[in-house]
Every structure is written in C-alpha cells, then in structure tokens.
Amino acid sequence: MERCLFVLLPFFLGVAQAVDRSNFKTCDQSSFCKRQRDIKAGQSPYRALLETMELTNSRLTLQLINDNNKVRLLLELYRLQGNMTRVKINELKPLKPRYEVPDVLIQDPPTEPLSVVAQDENGVVLSLGADEQRLIVSARPFRLDIVEGPKVLLSLNSRGLLVFEHLRLRKDTKSQDDAEDGEGAEKTEQQAGGEQAAEGDQLKEEEELPGTWEETFKTHTDTKPNGPTSISLDFSFPGVEHVYGIPEHADTLKLKTTDGGDPYRLYNLDVFQYELHNPMALYGAVPVLLSHNTERTMGVFWLNAAETWVDISSNTAGKTVFGKMLDFVQGSSETPQTDVRWISEAGIIDVFIMLGPKPSDVFSQYASLTGTQAFPPLSALGYHQCRWNYNDQEDVRGVDQGLDDHDIPCDFIWLDIEHTDGKRYFTWDPNKFSQPKDMLQGLKDKRRNLVAIVDPHIKVDSNFKVHNEIRSRNFYVKNKDGGDYEGWCWPGNAGYPDFTNAEMRAWWASMFAYDQYEGSMENMYTWNDMNEPSVFNGPEVTMHKDALHGSWEHREVHNIYGLYVHRATAEGLIQRSGGVERPFVLTRAFFAGSQRYGAVWTGDNAAEWGHLKISLPMCLSLGLVGISFCGADVGGFFKAPSTELLVRWYQAGAYQPFFRAHAHLDTPRREPWLFGPENTALIREAVRQRYALLPFWYQQFYNAHRTGQPVMRALWVEYPEDSVTFDIEDEYLLGRDLLVHPVTEEGLKSLTAYLPGKREVWYDVHTFKKHAGGQSLYIPVTMSSIPAFQRGGSIITRKDRVRRSSACMENDPYTLYVALSPEGTAEGELYIDDGHTFSYEKNKAFIHRRLTFNDGVLSSSNLALDSQFTTASWVEKIIFLGARKPASVTLKTAGGSETRVEFEYDSALEVLSLRKPGVNAGADWTVLLR
C-alpha cells in the first residue's frame, strides 16, 4: 500500500509547478451550472399566489407556482432585528426533506413585526420599519423589491432567473413505483406531491439532460439518486458598480463581471499553486457578497453549503414599475446596475439581506448572524516559523536557538506531517520525535510555543488506535453503498471522519486531552490542513459527492466540512484545559462562521511577486466577510524566493493579521538568517516592528471579537464616500488608524500611496513627517522601507522594548503615540488582559481604557468600571505628533498628586516627547500641556 502511495506522490507533487486546471471543473463541465446558465434572463415562470398569504407577527408565508410545471414552492419572509431581511424558498411538498445548513447561525435570528402597507391583485407591500423601507412582493411574475422612499435598493428575481429544480422520481423508477402502489391504494400527501413533481418532467427545459441523474468527470462517476436539485436566484443592485466578497479567490478586491467567462466558484478544493486572477475555487468558501456606492453598503448572505457559482454582470437599470399601486417607483434608465446570480447544486434558498447602510452596519449585521472573530491568545499575533518539515527535535532546537542568536522575536515553531509516525495523526515519529515533551518544555522555557498538524484523513491501519476507535464507533463518512468511504491522502489509504456528526466532533475534541494525545502540552496548538476535504484520488482532488454523511449526501454539506473540523479541534483545545485557555487553530478550508474558531491562511502560494501582491486583496476580501485572522505564507510555499522578494514579503507579512513563514519540503531552507547579515537585519527590523505593535494588534482583535469590525480593512470601509478608494487594493488600513502600503513589486524605487480624508492628516510612522489627506503621495523607497502612516486624531499604543517572544514582553512598559488632528485632538484605546485565558470574558479580568487628548489635556479613563485586573506595565513614554512646544508638562494622578514631566521638542517635525511619566498603564491619570 505504501508503495502505491510513492507511485502517486510524484504526480501530485509534480502539479506543484503550476495548477493543473484540467483537474477542476469549469461551469460547462458542471452539469447543474451549465443547465442553470443556459437559462437566459427573461420572463419568470413563477407566480406568487397572493390568496395563500399568511402573516404572523414574525413572518409572512405565501406559495409560488411555476406555471410551466405547476410545482409549488413555499416563500417565507422575515424582518430581522438590525435592518435585515431573510428570504427562504423551499418546495411546498418535497419528496424528502431538502438540506438546510445547521450550526452556522449563532442563534435563531430575532425578528421584528412585519405589517402590510398595501395590497391588491398585483402584489403586496410590507413595511420594514425604518426610513420608509418597504418590501414589495409582485405577483406576476414573482419578484421582490426592497425600496427606501423612491429608491430601489435591491431586487430579487427581477431578471427572472429563479430556478428551483424540484425533487422528483426517475422516470423508470416512477412506473415501477406506480405498479407497486396498486390500484386504489391510498396515497400520502408526500407521495401526491411527488406525483405532482413527476408531472413536471414533461417540461422541455426539465427533460433528462446529460448529468441530471449521473455525471462523469474524467474517470469519476457521480451518481445522483435524488436527481437534479439545483437552485438559482438573481439579485439586482441599481446604482451599484462595485461589489466585493465571496472569498476565496486569488483575484482582485473588486469582483469582476463574469460575462463571457466562468462564474466565481465556491467549492472548497485542494489546489496546488493556484493561478492568479482566476475565478476558480480555492480552499474556502464564504457565500457573502457586499455591494457599495457612495450612498450605501449592503450585503447578501447566501446560506448554502453545496457547490455554488456566482455570476456578476454590469448593466444599466431599466425602469422598474410595480403595478398600479406603486407605479411612481421608477429607476432611471441612466443608472448603472450590478446583477448577481447565485447558483447552488442542492439545498434550499435561504438568503439574508443586510441593508447597512454603512459598511460598519453590514459587518455588525453579519456578525449578529454568524458570530465574530475568535479572540486569539496574544502569542498567536506574533511571528510563526514553519516549514514542511523540521526534521527532528534537534532541528527544532536549532531553529529555536537560531532565532535567539540572530535576535529575531518568535512565538511559534511549527511541525508539518513528517513529525508523525507514518502520517498517523495524534502520534510522533518514534525516532525523530521520541521525546516530544522535552522539546515542548525547551520551548516553554523560552516562553515559546509549538503547533503540530492534525489532518482529518485517518490512516486505515488495524494497528492504529485512532482508526480503530473511529471505525468501531461508526464515525466514518460512508460511500454510496453504505461502507466506510476511503480515499488516498498523505498516509496512503485513509478514512474520513464524519465531522457533521456531533458525536464524532465530541469524540475528536476528546482526543486533544493530554492523556489522549500523548506528548502534548499546554504550549502545543493545532493546524488543520487538507480539510476541504482533500482526497488525492477523488474527483477534483476531493470527496465523491454521493458519499454519505448520515442521510445527507456529501454534495449538500461539502463547503461546511472544513468548518466542522476546525470547530471540533478548537473545542478540543478548550476542553483539554477545562475551559480555561483560549485555543489557537489554523485551518485551510473554511465557510461562513469559521471566524469563530481561529485563523485561516491563503494556502499553497508561490514565491512569486504576483502571489505577494495578491495576498492583500485575498485577506481584505476575507475581512469583509468576518474572517479577520488571515495571512499568506511568507516567502511563498512553492519555489525559492529571491532575497529581495523574501525581505519584501516579511515586511508585508509583519503588517498582516496572521504572520507565518512557511515553505515546501522541496525548497531550500530559508530561515530568516540564511541570506546574509544585511538581509537578516532587514527581516529582523520588520519582525521587531510587528512586536512593537502587538498592543495595537491585540486591541484591534479585541474590537473585532466584540463588534465584528474587520482588523485589516479596505480603504473604502472607513471612507465610504470617497470613490477613489473603491478600487484600491495595494494598501489598506489596520483598524481605522494605521495605513499600510507594503512594497510588492520587484526593484521598486518609489511608489504612490493614496492618503484618504480631505480634512485629515497622516503621519509617517517612521519619520513622523506630516502629510495632508485627500492626496496621492509620492514615496521614495529603499530596501528598508515599509510605508505606513498613522491617522491624525488617533492614539496608538506600542511596546518599544522588543524581546524574544510576546510573553517575555508581558510586563514591559508602553509608549503612546498621540497623532494630532488638524483640530489638535486625538483619541484611542488601551486593552490589557492576561493574554491567553477566557478570564476576560468569564471574570471581567481585563483593563480597557479610553485615551483622549483635547485642549492640551491627555487623559486615561476607565471604559470598564466593573472589570478586575491589574498590570505591572507602566507608561514609559508619550510622543505627540503635530504638537506645539509647551511651556510645561504636568502629570496628575487619580490620587491628586502633581509632578512635572521632562520633555523634548523637535520644532522641524513638531514632535513632542515626554519621558518617563511613570504612571501605571491601568490607572487614571491626566497630562497637561501648558
């Protein structure tokens, strides 16, 4: 069996030179996508049966009928709290239940009352509560429009592309079943519904087209016992030219039109060295799209875990008239419009429309549905050193020592699959890692941590206890015939645990207990790779769609599988500490809601300048849909970077949320000290800048965890009315106060950065030079340059004493950087807790302070009066940018004492430096400039 794997591996590793696109379907090769796309916009066959309408306090229901085949659907409308609307469409009487995605929503979304404003034979108008918002249901053809006053915000089925392939009996099966029923046999309501559905098979567009009941791709045949089950719905955004989101794709931040090419595909896949600027699927799928113009931001969350394609078209909005009762509502023929069509293979239509109106409102709305970013341990925001693979314990010790010898801070060293005993996860190679606790203790003594990989494919081996346990509990995914599904991955023949099963997830979580995962310790964390799931000999390098998760086919749950792996692992790390410690888990596959469980990275990139550059829009897109903890493999996973590329990647990575260097096993070693003293110094400086800013990073993640606002933000998020920002993807904001424009092009001697905000100022964080906002700034760059600017009006906290790890800096003092606005004001926050437990949440053990400067007075006040935490850290230095020289500086403490503070002033840069005010970082205090 092992020999067979060695035969296969060169093929798979050979793909690493570039993705083999023939391994992955186009829309034309996906039968349901082709069927749906062949249906062109036009008159919809669906009609709303207004006489079936029922309205309760929280929802409206009515039936839709397809006039071509007489199949009825059930429409449900909900007005949700927080300016959202939910639209669900399912079969009225399906032959069997259709899959509805569980476990993604954090709760049943709270509703608000719906009320009827007007109704006639043409439709019904419902009030959505705020700002003259109305939901208009037009009957013939069926469509939905959300309007605000005279403006159409969003339309559903305005192009007539609602298609709902109903469950039906196969023709040859139908006649046999009819004979078995016997004459006069009493039929159940469900069977009657099935007969009704079967009648629809006579329809030309629903005839047995290729791929409806069985589909072949390359050598793989996908049987479809339920037949065609795909769904489609179109959305129109009048007045909108910019849409974003639907990650993961290696493409621009602004989504492109897909006319004449493939739609964007959402289908979690193991793609070796992906191509750039391509709508093909990658490792994760978040079916959330944002629309934006100068007036409004909105979002659409398509809650479906099946393979999904998204078509985007740019059009001009035509007139939209809603019958006699609302014929005054019209769209200008000159108005630009973006049309978006969602196509999924299975499930139901379940759509959340987030009406904003501000970007921050959409983030809050989405967070209220799927949760916020998990608050990571502080150490996880430091630097991570990884490759496939560090050879043995001695190699790990050497890397650890090398970091110290070259004064490069680091919090984590990582182990890939070779650390295990024959790719058996939860084990250690008995020769290379014979004493894992000794290795872990050595790292712990340095106040560092380790990450070990645990993938969701389990070696089929009767001598492997994990496999035996899963098989004995019947926890494996099944093949279509009911046996355990098996496929090839790194261990050779492997089984795939059914993570959709809550009992399986609970058992998996229990395996991370210290007495189960032998050799593990509290400073060891986890990496979930290959969890799309990856199946080397499967169709499109993934699981067969007709595999079974209980009663559900894999096609219905595919995109949520990785989330379940991530969730079970994170829960295991929490449970092993008795619920005390925060976990850190990195995942490659993800879905909506994955932000609740940890970090993601952008997968198998390459040591090429284009891959460095594309990492920015890829992470920005993830931030727009709730996943803030994102990064790319520094240096590129495949190939060997030039020294210039490696240095520039470290500089960029130091200003991205997840900061990890990683490399393929066939690449030369590239620890940061292996490229000569000059390059080592440049990398060291980039990493040190990261560590100095850890208090700021931690504050941003705390805010993301509390509010759902992204850490890494596209400029238009904070400057939504500035159309210049709408296409910018080579620079970004961290929070709202730090603007970064990393160097991502080879040999660059200068770049141009756009500084937004016409009435604002920005300060170069390295030179303290002040620049006016609302301009494109020419910036000469050298190899040491990492262009970054602090917004005037902000206060950023740093720790400028950098040590070997974040834990070593725990009690070190803070420096406050007070960047004054043109009005001479500034504000910021400081957040401190123990850095690794849930005590901030359970016991209110944290410090959260508000920092303000106004009228010459800088003050620190408590934002959490009921919190209980103390810190040994103090304020070592305060630096004012854009300040006047004071005659004196006085510090007042809460106890009433006053002391004079020494200061220095640079008149050329207008920089005022206060030295050693000596006040505790958690105390109330005031500094007066006079």
Secondary structure, 3 states (H helix, E strand, C coil): CHHHHHHHHHHHHHHHHCCCHHHCCCHHHCHHHHHHHHCCCCCCCEEEEEEEEEECCCEEEEEEEECCCCCEEEEEEEEECCCEEEEEEEECCCCCCCCCCCCCCCCCCCECCCEEEEEECCEEEEECCCCCEEEEEECCCCEEEEEECCEEEEEECCCCCCEECCCCCCHHHHHHHHHHHCCCCCCCHHHHHHHHHHHHHHCHHHCCCCCCCEEEECCEEEECCCCCCCEEEEEEEECCCEEEECCCCCCCCECCCCCCCCCEEECCCCCCCCCCCCCCCCCCCCCEEEEECCCCEEEEEECCCCCEEEEEEEEECCCCCECCCECCCCCCCCCEEEEEEEEECCCCEEEEEECCCCHHHHHHHHHHHHCCCCCCCHHHHCEEECCCCCCCHHHHHHHHHHHHHCCCCCCEEEECHHHCECCECCCCCCCCCCCHHHHHHHHHHCCCEEEEECCCCEECCCCCHHHHHHHHCCCECECCCCCECEEEECCEEEECECCCCHHHHHHHHHCCCCCCCCCCCCCEEEEECCCCCECCCCHHHECCCCCEECCEEHHHHHHHHHHHHHHHHHHHHHHHCCCCECCCEEECCCCCCHHHHCEEECCCCECCHHHHHHHHHHHHHHHHCCCCCEECEECCCECCCCHHHHHHHHHHHCCCCCEEECCCCCCCCCCCCCCCHHHHHHHHHHHHHHHHCHHHHHHHHHHHHHHCCCCEECHHHHCCCCHHHHHCCCCEEECCCEEECCCCCCCCCEEEEEECCCCCEEEECCCCCEEECCEEEEEECCCCCCCEEEECCEEEEECCCCCCCCHHHCCCCEEEEEECCCCCCEEEEEEECCCCECHHHHCCCCEEEEEEEECCEEEEEECCCCCCCCCCCEEEEEEEECCCCCCCEEEEECCCCEEECCEEEECCCCEEEEEEEEEECCCCEEEEEC
